[in-house]
């Protein structure tokens, strides 16, 4: 992820845009993706500050009923990266 963000940082630093010298659909997509990433990072930091809630989330994420219905899961174990 770090490498990808570095490439994007360099690219948008050149022109202020991702794919052209003006705002394109690529910029709209990247902007919405970065907004979601920023929200995700805030949630990770908030969970890191609340270890009981993190433990709760990880414990219940292992339940078969959650694993079988979780759209983000393809049978993979849920992990939490603390940032």
ABEGO torsion letter per residue (X at the ends): XAAAAAAAAAAAAAAGBAABABBBAAAAAAAAAAAAAAAAAAAAAAAAABAAAAAAAAAAAABAAAAAABAABAGBBBBBBBX
